[in-house]
């Protein structure tokens, strides 16, 4: 089996097997969706035992995980140089001398 397509929940999936450019590597299943023509996914290696049903099941599981990841809220992390200030930590260097004002 080289390629096939199917529709699930109104989304058309195009699946195909492609051999990597590097010798000795196994072929992989690739898929893309009709509404995202420029994005392709290669979630798993092809097997001689693959059937359209088994590949479809694996593609849909991968796609469900992908949708779950996309639905997660974005967690903005502060850049490394601002963490001390944000965490309220002392910003002086550990071995820097402390200057005291004369009383």
C-alpha positions in Angstrom: 0.0 0.0 0.0 1.5 3.3 -1.1 -1.1 6.0 -0.5 -4.8 6.5 0.4 -7.1 9.2 1.7 -10.1 9.3 4.0 -12.5 11.7 5.7 -13.0 11.8 9.4 -15.3 14.4 11.1 -15.2 16.6 8.0 -11.4 16.6 7.7 -9.8 15.0 4.7 -6.6 13.2 5.3 -4.1 12.3 2.6 -1.7 9.5 3.6 1.4 8.2 1.8 4.5 6.1 2.4 7.8 7.8 1.5 11.4 6.5 1.8 13.8 8.8 3.5 16.6 10.3 1.5 19.2 8.6 3.6 20.1 5.0 2.7 19.2 2.3 5.2 16.4 4.2 6.9 12.9 2.6 6.8 10.0 4.3 4.9 7.7 6.4 7.0 4.0 7.2 6.8 3.3 10.9 6.0 0.0 12.6 6.2 -1.5 16.0 5.6 -5.0 17.5 5.9 -6.8 19.2 3.1 -7.2 22.4 5.2 -3.5 22.5 6.0 -1.8 21.7 2.7 1.6 23.1 3.6 2.0 21.1 6.8 2.9 17.4 6.7 3.4 15.0 9.6 5.4 11.8 9.7 4.3 10.1 12.9 5.5 6.6 12.4 7.5 4.2 10.4 5.8 2.0 7.7 5.5 -1.7 8.3 4.8 -4.5 5.8 1.8 -5.4 8.0 0.2 -2.0 7.7 -3.4 -1.9 6.4 -5.5 1.1 5.6 -7.5 0.5 8.8 -4.4 0.2 11.0 -2.7 3.3 9.5 -6.0 5.3 9.7 -6.3 4.4 13.4 -2.7 5.5 14.2 -3.1 8.7 12.1 -6.3 9.7 14.0 -4.7 9.0 17.4 -1.7 11.2 16.4 -4.1 13.9 15.2 -6.1 13.8 18.4 -2.9 14.3 20.4 -1.9 17.2 18.1 -5.3 18.9 18.6 -5.0 18.5 22.4 -1.5 20.1 22.3 -2.8 23.0 20.2 -5.7 23.5 22.6 -3.4 24.0 25.6 -3.0 27.5 26.9 0.3 29.1 26.0 2.5 29.4 29.1 4.8 32.4 28.8 8.1 31.9 30.5 10.2 34.9 31.4 13.6 35.1 29.8 16.5 33.8 31.9 17.9 37.2 32.7 14.7 38.5 34.3 13.9 35.4 36.5 15.9 36.7 39.5 14.0 40.0 39.5 10.6 38.3 39.0 11.3 35.7 41.8 12.4 38.5 44.1 15.9 37.1 44.5 18.9 39.2 45.4 20.5 40.3 42.2 24.0 40.9 43.5 26.7 38.5 42.5 27.6 36.0 45.3 31.2 37.2 45.7 30.7 40.9 45.1 31.7 43.2 47.9 29.0 45.0 49.7 29.3 48.8 50.0 28.0 50.4 53.2 27.4 54.1 53.6 29.3 55.9 56.4 27.2 56.7 59.3 
